[in-house]
C-alpha cells in the first residue's frame, strides 16, 4: 500500500466514524497500546480488570521495566 493509498483509507475511515470509541479504559497513548495488545488475547472487560491494577503502578515503559 502506498502512502497515498494509506492516507485515502484513513480519510475514509475518519469520514465514516470521526469520533471512534472503545470500551478499553486508558489515560495515555501508551496505556491504550498495552490495552489493545492485551485485548487481542482477551475480552475488553477482562483487559480493563487487569490493567486497572497494572496502570496504577506501571503506566509508562520505564515503570514497567522497573
Backbone atoms as SQL, in Angstrom:
CREATE TABLE atoms (id INTEGER PRIMARY KEY, chain TEXT, resi INTEGER, resn TEXT, atom TEXT, x REAL, y REAL, z REAL);
INSERT INTO atoms VALUES
  (1, 'A', 1, 'UNK', 'N', 0.845, -1.163, 0.000),
  (2, 'A', 1, 'UNK', 'CA', 0.000, 0.000, 0.000),
  (3, 'A', 1, 'UNK', 'C', 0.902, 1.240, 0.000),
  (4, 'A', 2, 'UNK', 'N', 0.611, 2.139, -0.872),
  (5, 'A', 2, 'UNK', 'CA', 1.418, 3.357, -0.986),
  (6, 'A', 2, 'UNK', 'C', 0.994, 4.361, 0.097),
  (7, 'A', 3, 'UNK', 'N', 1.843, 5.352, 0.352),
  (8, 'A', 3, 'UNK', 'CA', 1.444, 6.396, 1.313),
  (9, 'A', 3, 'UNK', 'C', 0.133, 7.080, 0.917),
  (10, 'A', 4, 'UNK', 'N', -0.057, 7.304, -0.354),
  (11, 'A', 4, 'UNK', 'CA', -1.289, 7.952, -0.822),
  (12, 'A', 4, 'UNK', 'C', -2.505, 7.054, -0.557),
  (13, 'A', 5, 'UNK', 'N', -2.364, 5.758, -0.799),
  (14, 'A', 5, 'UNK', 'CA', -3.463, 4.830, -0.534),
  (15, 'A', 5, 'UNK', 'C', -3.779, 4.759, 0.959),
  (16, 'A', 6, 'UNK', 'N', -2.733, 4.753, 1.793),
  (17, 'A', 6, 'UNK', 'CA', -2.949, 4.740, 3.251),
  (18, 'A', 6, 'UNK', 'C', -3.696, 5.997, 3.689),
  (19, 'A', 7, 'UNK', 'N', -3.272, 7.145, 3.171),
  (20, 'A', 7, 'UNK', 'CA', -3.930, 8.403, 3.531),
  (21, 'A', 7, 'UNK', 'C', -5.397, 8.382, 3.100),
  (22, 'A', 8, 'UNK', 'N', -5.674, 7.856, 1.926),
  (23, 'A', 8, 'UNK', 'CA', -7.054, 7.780, 1.443),
  (24, 'A', 8, 'UNK', 'C', -7.877, 6.847, 2.333),
  (25, 'A', 9, 'UNK', 'N', -7.304, 5.723, 2.728),
  (26, 'A', 9, 'UNK', 'CA', -8.006, 4.776, 3.598),
  (27, 'A', 9, 'UNK', 'C', -8.335, 5.422, 4.936),
  (28, 'A', 10, 'UNK', 'N', -7.340, 6.060, 5.552),
  (29, 'A', 10, 'UNK', 'CA', -7.584, 6.713, 6.841),
  (30, 'A', 10, 'UNK', 'C', -8.582, 7.852, 6.696),
  (31, 'A', 11, 'UNK', 'N', -8.565, 8.538, 5.567),
  (32, 'A', 11, 'UNK', 'CA', -9.548, 9.592, 5.317),
  (33, 'A', 11, 'UNK', 'C', -10.958, 9.038, 5.255),
  (34, 'A', 12, 'UNK', 'N', -11.136, 7.903, 4.580),
  (35, 'A', 12, 'UNK', 'CA', -12.460, 7.271, 4.517),
  (36, 'A', 12, 'UNK', 'C', -12.917, 6.784, 5.887),
  (37, 'A', 13, 'UNK', 'N', -11.989, 6.200, 6.647),
  (38, 'A', 13, 'UNK', 'CA', -12.338, 5.737, 7.994),
  (39, 'A', 13, 'UNK', 'C', -12.748, 6.912, 8.881),
  (40, 'A', 14, 'UNK', 'N', -12.008, 8.016, 8.796),
  (41, 'A', 14, 'UNK', 'CA', -12.329, 9.180, 9.613),
  (42, 'A', 14, 'UNK', 'C', -13.676, 9.776, 9.207),
  (43, 'A', 15, 'UNK', 'N', -13.970, 9.793, 7.921),
  (44, 'A', 15, 'UNK', 'CA', -15.254, 10.327, 7.462),
  (45, 'A', 15, 'UNK', 'C', -16.409, 9.441, 7.926),
  (46, 'A', 16, 'UNK', 'N', -16.186, 8.129, 7.933),
  (47, 'A', 16, 'UNK', 'CA', -17.236, 7.201, 8.342),
  (48, 'A', 16, 'UNK', 'C', -17.465, 7.208, 9.850),
  (49, 'A', 17, 'UNK', 'N', -16.402, 7.450, 10.626),
  (50, 'A', 17, 'UNK', 'CA', -16.508, 7.419, 12.083),
  (51, 'A', 17, 'UNK', 'C', -15.521, 8.437, 12.660),
  (52, 'A', 18, 'UNK', 'N', -15.911, 9.720, 12.683),
  (53, 'A', 18, 'UNK', 'CA', -14.959, 10.755, 13.085),
  (54, 'A', 18, 'UNK', 'C', -14.548, 10.709, 14.558),
  (55, 'A', 19, 'UNK', 'N', -15.346, 10.091, 15.410),
  (56, 'A', 19, 'UNK', 'CA', -15.032, 10.015, 16.840),
  (57, 'A', 19, 'UNK', 'C', -15.128, 8.570, 17.320),
  (58, 'A', 20, 'UNK', 'N', -14.181, 7.735, 16.913),
  (59, 'A', 20, 'UNK', 'CA', -14.256, 6.327, 17.317),
  (60, 'A', 20, 'UNK', 'C', -14.071, 6.184, 18.830),
  (61, 'A', 21, 'UNK', 'N', -14.710, 5.178, 19.377),
  (62, 'A', 21, 'UNK', 'CA', -14.596, 4.916, 20.810),
  (63, 'A', 21, 'UNK', 'C', -14.214, 3.465, 21.034),
  (64, 'A', 22, 'UNK', 'N', -13.846, 3.170, 22.257),
  (65, 'A', 22, 'UNK', 'CA', -13.504, 1.816, 22.642),
  (66, 'A', 22, 'UNK', 'C', -13.994, 1.587, 24.057),
  (67, 'A', 23, 'UNK', 'N', -14.199, 0.348, 24.417),
  (68, 'A', 23, 'UNK', 'CA', -14.563, 0.017, 25.793),
  (69, 'A', 23, 'UNK', 'C', -13.330, -0.058, 26.680),
  (70, 'A', 24, 'UNK', 'N', -12.147, -0.043, 26.081),
  (71, 'A', 24, 'UNK', 'CA', -10.917, -0.107, 26.861),
  (72, 'A', 24, 'UNK', 'C', -10.742, 1.182, 27.662),
  (73, 'A', 25, 'UNK', 'N', -10.274, 1.042, 28.893),
  (74, 'A', 25, 'UNK', 'CA', -10.030, 2.191, 29.754),
  (75, 'A', 25, 'UNK', 'C', -8.538, 2.530, 29.696),
  (76, 'A', 26, 'UNK', 'N', -8.216, 3.786, 29.356),
  (77, 'A', 26, 'UNK', 'CA', -6.820, 4.210, 29.252),
  (78, 'A', 26, 'UNK', 'C', -6.737, 5.716, 29.464),
  (79, 'A', 27, 'UNK', 'N', -5.540, 6.188, 29.811),
  (80, 'A', 27, 'UNK', 'CA', -5.333, 7.615, 30.039),
  (81, 'A', 27, 'UNK', 'C', -4.161, 8.179, 29.252),
  (82, 'A', 28, 'UNK', 'N', -3.501, 7.360, 28.467),
  (83, 'A', 28, 'UNK', 'CA', -2.385, 7.835, 27.653),
  (84, 'A', 28, 'UNK', 'C', -2.262, 6.933, 26.433),
  (85, 'A', 29, 'UNK', 'N', -1.576, 7.392, 25.404),
  (86, 'A', 29, 'UNK', 'CA', -1.366, 6.531, 24.237),
  (87, 'A', 29, 'UNK', 'C', -0.653, 5.223, 24.598),
  (88, 'A', 30, 'UNK', 'N', 0.287, 5.280, 25.542),
  (89, 'A', 30, 'UNK', 'CA', 0.985, 4.057, 25.948),
  (90, 'A', 30, 'UNK', 'C', 0.024, 3.073, 26.597),
  (91, 'A', 31, 'UNK', 'N', -0.837, 3.548, 27.490),
  (92, 'A', 31, 'UNK', 'CA', -1.811, 2.665, 28.127),
  (93, 'A', 31, 'UNK', 'C', -2.747, 2.055, 27.077),
  (94, 'A', 32, 'UNK', 'N', -3.164, 2.844, 26.096),
  (95, 'A', 32, 'UNK', 'CA', -4.021, 2.313, 25.024),
  (96, 'A', 32, 'UNK', 'C', -3.290, 1.225, 24.249),
  (97, 'A', 33, 'UNK', 'N', -2.032, 1.450, 23.937),
  (98, 'A', 33, 'UNK', 'CA', -1.252, 0.447, 23.215),
  (99, 'A', 33, 'UNK', 'C', -1.207, -0.866, 23.985),
  (100, 'A', 34, 'UNK', 'N', -0.898, -0.798, 25.279),
  (101, 'A', 34, 'UNK', 'CA', -0.836, -2.013, 26.109),
  (102, 'A', 34, 'UNK', 'C', -2.207, -2.689, 26.142),
  (103, 'A', 35, 'UNK', 'N', -3.258, -1.919, 26.346),
  (104, 'A', 35, 'UNK', 'CA', -4.601, -2.486, 26.417),
  (105, 'A', 35, 'UNK', 'C', -5.009, -3.150, 25.103),
  (106, 'A', 36, 'UNK', 'N', -4.672, -2.534, 23.980),
  (107, 'A', 36, 'UNK', 'CA', -5.013, -3.116, 22.673),
  (108, 'A', 36, 'UNK', 'C', -4.253, -4.429, 22.459),
  (109, 'A', 37, 'UNK', 'N', -2.991, -4.446, 22.827),
  (110, 'A', 37, 'UNK', 'CA', -2.212, -5.684, 22.691),
  (111, 'A', 37, 'UNK', 'C', -2.829, -6.782, 23.543),
  (112, 'A', 38, 'UNK', 'N', -3.184, -6.465, 24.773),
  (113, 'A', 38, 'UNK', 'CA', -3.806, -7.468, 25.640),
  (114, 'A', 38, 'UNK', 'C', -5.176, -7.889, 25.131),
  (115, 'A', 39, 'UNK', 'N', -5.909, -6.973, 24.531),
  (116, 'A', 39, 'UNK', 'CA', -7.259, -7.299, 24.081),
  (117, 'A', 39, 'UNK', 'C', -7.262, -8.268, 22.906),
  (118, 'A', 40, 'UNK', 'N', -6.128, -8.448, 22.269),
  (119, 'A', 40, 'UNK', 'CA', -6.050, -9.441, 21.189),
  (120, 'A', 40, 'UNK', 'C', -6.166, -10.851, 21.752),
  (121, 'A', 41, 'UNK', 'N', -5.904, -11.005, 23.045),
  (122, 'A', 41, 'UNK', 'CA', -5.930, -12.319, 23.681),
  (123, 'A', 41, 'UNK', 'C', -7.062, -12.471, 24.691),
  (124, 'A', 42, 'UNK', 'N', -7.819, -11.414, 24.934),
  (125, 'A', 42, 'UNK', 'CA', -8.859, -11.461, 25.962),
  (126, 'A', 42, 'UNK', 'C', -9.963, -10.473, 25.613),
  (127, 'A', 43, 'UNK', 'N', -11.007, -10.459, 26.424),
  (128, 'A', 43, 'UNK', 'CA', -12.095, -9.510, 26.198),
  (129, 'A', 43, 'UNK', 'C', -11.720, -8.147, 26.753),
  (130, 'A', 44, 'UNK', 'N', -12.374, -7.105, 26.255),
  (131, 'A', 44, 'UNK', 'CA', -12.122, -5.760, 26.767),
  (132, 'A', 44, 'UNK', 'C', -12.428, -5.680, 28.260),
  (133, 'A', 45, 'UNK', 'N', -13.469, -6.359, 28.697),
  (134, 'A', 45, 'UNK', 'CA', -13.839, -6.342, 30.116),
  (135, 'A', 45, 'UNK', 'C', -12.713, -6.917, 30.970),
  (136, 'A', 46, 'UNK', 'N', -12.159, -8.052, 30.560),
  (137, 'A', 46, 'UNK', 'CA', -11.084, -8.651, 31.359),
  (138, 'A', 46, 'UNK', 'C', -9.793, -7.834, 31.265),
  (139, 'A', 47, 'UNK', 'N', -9.546, -7.201, 30.137),
  (140, 'A', 47, 'UNK', 'CA', -8.369, -6.333, 30.000),
  (141, 'A', 47, 'UNK', 'C', -8.499, -5.144, 30.954),
  (142, 'A', 48, 'UNK', 'N', -9.686, -4.547, 31.022),
  (143, 'A', 48, 'UNK', 'CA', -9.899, -3.417, 31.928),
  (144, 'A', 48, 'UNK', 'C', -9.667, -3.830, 33.380),
  (145, 'A', 49, 'UNK', 'N', -10.094, -5.034, 33.741),
  (146, 'A', 49, 'UNK', 'CA', -9.863, -5.521, 35.107),
  (147, 'A', 49, 'UNK', 'C', -8.367, -5.672, 35.372),
  (148, 'A', 50, 'UNK', 'N', -7.631, -6.222, 34.417),
  (149, 'A', 50, 'UNK', 'CA', -6.193, -6.453, 34.601),
  (150, 'A', 50, 'UNK', 'C', -5.404, -5.149, 34.601),
  (151, 'A', 51, 'UNK', 'N', -5.750, -4.234, 33.707),
  (152, 'A', 51, 'UNK', 'CA', -4.965, -3.012, 33.592),
  (153, 'A', 51, 'UNK', 'C', -5.292, -1.999, 34.687),
  (154, 'A', 52, 'UNK', 'N', -6.431, -2.131, 35.353),
  (155, 'A', 52, 'UNK', 'CA', -6.754, -1.211, 36.452),
  (156, 'A', 52, 'UNK', 'C', -5.656, -1.251, 37.505),
  (157, 'A', 53, 'UNK', 'N', -5.249, -2.429, 37.896),
  (158, 'A', 53, 'UNK', 'CA', -4.161, -2.557, 38.862),
  (159, 'A', 53, 'UNK', 'C', -2.800, -2.294, 38.261),
  (160, 'A', 54, 'UNK', 'N', -2.583, -2.773, 37.055),
  (161, 'A', 54, 'UNK', 'CA', -1.294, -2.600, 36.392),
  (162, 'A', 54, 'UNK', 'C', -0.953, -1.133, 36.194),
  (163, 'A', 55, 'UNK', 'N', -1.898, -0.363, 35.657),
  (164, 'A', 55, 'UNK', 'CA', -1.613, 1.027, 35.335),
  (165, 'A', 55, 'UNK', 'C', -1.449, 1.901, 36.574),
  (166, 'A', 56, 'UNK', 'N', -1.938, 1.461, 37.738),
  (167, 'A', 56, 'UNK', 'CA', -1.701, 2.218, 38.974),
  (168, 'A', 56, 'UNK', 'C', -0.225, 2.218, 39.349),
  (169, 'A', 57, 'UNK', 'N', 0.478, 1.126, 39.028),
  (170, 'A', 57, 'UNK', 'CA', 1.886, 1.023, 39.425),
  (171, 'A', 57, 'UNK', 'C', 2.859, 1.076, 38.246),
  (172, 'A', 58, 'UNK', 'N', 2.363, 0.829, 37.041),
  (173, 'A', 58, 'UNK', 'CA', 3.252, 0.794, 35.872),
  (174, 'A', 58, 'UNK', 'C', 2.502, 1.247, 34.631),
  (175, 'A', 59, 'UNK', 'N', 2.444, 2.568, 34.446),
  (176, 'A', 59, 'UNK', 'CA', 1.706, 3.083, 33.280),
  (177, 'A', 59, 'UNK', 'C', 2.607, 3.768, 32.261),
  (178, 'A', 60, 'UNK', 'N', 3.914, 3.520, 32.373),
  (179, 'A', 60, 'UNK', 'CA', 4.864, 4.032, 31.386),
  (180, 'A', 60, 'UNK', 'C', 5.849, 2.905, 31.073),
  (181, 'A', 61, 'UNK', 'N', 6.535, 2.999, 29.954),
  (182, 'A', 61, 'UNK', 'CA', 7.537, 1.962, 29.643),
  (183, 'A', 61, 'UNK', 'C', 8.589, 1.846, 30.759),
  (184, 'A', 62, 'UNK', 'N', 9.028, 2.981, 31.284),
  (185, 'A', 62, 'UNK', 'CA', 10.058, 2.942, 32.343),
  (186, 'A', 62, 'UNK', 'C', 9.529, 2.276, 33.599),
  (187, 'A', 63, 'UNK', 'N', 8.276, 2.549, 33.958),
  (188, 'A', 63, 'UNK', 'CA', 7.698, 1.946, 35.153),
  (189, 'A', 63, 'UNK', 'C', 7.533, 0.443, 34.981),
  (190, 'A', 64, 'UNK', 'N', 7.156, 0.005, 33.795),
  (191, 'A', 64, 'UNK', 'CA', 7.035, -1.437, 33.555),
  (192, 'A', 64, 'UNK', 'C', 8.405, -2.088, 33.624),
  (193, 'A', 65, 'UNK', 'N', 9.403, -1.457, 33.058),
  (194, 'A', 65, 'UNK', 'CA', 10.764, -2.004, 33.104),
  (195, 'A', 65, 'UNK', 'C', 11.272, -2.127, 34.549),
  (196, 'A', 66, 'UNK', 'N', 10.977, -1.107, 35.351),
  (197, 'A', 66, 'UNK', 'CA', 11.420, -1.125, 36.748),
  (198, 'A', 66, 'UNK', 'C', 10.698, -2.231, 37.508);
